[in-house]
């Protein structure tokens, strides 16, 4: 039997069979592809407004952090400042976000949700509550120890991906 050793951190390593490693790797890849497809699929908000996941999550981030700057938004979303700026322009054009001059600097713009943006954010929260119940049932069946190991693995996986980016 061939064994693969995975290093989750400097202090933790786990040895698993090559067969299990391959199965986990393929499963992670399938999940990432499906999530990427889901992110591109627009959802309806405010009865007639189609928004992608990145768009509505940006709206939510701005709503959770009124007055946030584009630079801060980029850091929180884990995207470049240019990508955050492009997203903000789209959301301004859709009437969801407004930019205001910062009281600290004439060069900086702070971001706020419009009434329509607040409604979209509320619609998104309702959607999360519905989805949350579905996923909650799945997670409730997982013993706490295994759940903690899954979280540890996913954090380590993210750290490893960061090394490649």
N, C-alpha and C positions, 0 to 999 in steps of 0.2 A: 504494500500500500504506500502510495506517495503522499507525503505530508507537506503542507504549506504552512509557514509561520507568518502570522500577521502581526505587525507591530502597531498597536493602538496608541502608544505613547512611548516615551523613553523607558517607562517603568512597567508597561503591560504588553505582554505578547500572548497570542493564542495560536495553538497549532490545530489545524483542521485538515481533513483529507482533501486531496486535489479535486475529487469529485464534488465534495461539498463546496469548496471554494469556487469552482466553475459554476455550480448551480446558483450560489449567492451572487456572483458577478453578473450572470445573465439576468437574474431576477432584478437586480439593481438597475441594470441597463434598460430592461423593459419598463420598469416603474418610471425612470427618468424620461423615456420617450413618451410614455402615456401622459405624464405630467406636462411635458412640453406641448403636446397636442391640446391638452385641457387649457393651458394658459393662452393658447391662440384662439380658442373658441369663445367668441363674444357671448356675453350674457345680457339679458334685457334688464335695465334699471329705469326707474321713473316712467314706467309704462311704454316708452318708445325709444329709449336710448341704449344703443349697443356699446358695451365696453368690454375690453379684454381684461384678463386678470391683472396684468401689469398696470393698466390704467386705473382700475378700481382700487387696487392696493395702494397706488400712489395717492388717490383721492383719500383713502382711509388714513394714510400716514400724515397727510396734510391736516386732515380733520382732527387727528389725535395730537397734532403739534402745531396749533395755530401760530402763524408768524414765522414758521420755519423758513430758512433760506434754501436756495437750490443746492448749495454746497452741503448743507446739513442733510437735506433730503437724499442726495446721492450717497452719502455715507451710510445713512440708515437703510436705504434700499439695496446697498451693495452694488451700485452701478457707477459708471463714470459721471462726472459733472455734465459732460456733453449730452449723455443719454438722459439724465434727469431733466436737463434744460429742454430737450426736444419733447419729452413727455409733458412737461408743464405747458409748453406752447400748444400741444394738442388739447390739453384739458381746459386751457383758457379759451381756445377756439370753440370748444363744446359747451362753454358757459358754466363749467364746474368749478373753476379756480380763478381767483383774481390775485394780481400782484399789486402790492402797495410799497411805496418808498419806506425804507426802514427809518425809524426814528434815530438810529445810531449812525447811519451813513446814507448820503444821497445816492451812492453808487450801488448799494445793496437793495434788493427787492425781497420783501417778505411775502409768503404765500398764505392765502386764506381760502376757505370754501365759500362758494356762493350758496344761495338757498337751494338751487338745483343740486349742487355738489353735496350739501348736507343730506338731501333726500336720497341721492344715490348711495351715500355712505350708510344711511339707515337701512335701505333696501339690502345692501350687501351684508350688513350685520344679521338681518333676518335670514338670509340665505345661509350664512355661517351657522346660525343656530340650528337650522334644519339639517345641514350636513353634519354638524357637530354631534347631533343625536345619533346619526347613523354610525359615525366613526367611534363614538363613545361606547356604543354597544360592543363593537369589536374590541376596543381597548379594555373594557371591563372584564373581558374573558381572559386577558393576559395577566398572569401572576406578576406582582410588583417587582420581584427580583428579575424576571425576564424583561419586563418593561425597562428597568434601569439599565440592563445590559444592552438593550436595543438603542436606547438614547446614547449610551456611551459609544457604541459602534457607529451610529450615525454622525456623532460629533467628530469621531476619529476619521471617518470617511470624508467628511467635509474638510477637515484639516489636510488630509492627503490630496484632495482635489485642489485646494488652495496652493499647494506646492507646485502643481502642474500649470497653474494659470499665470 
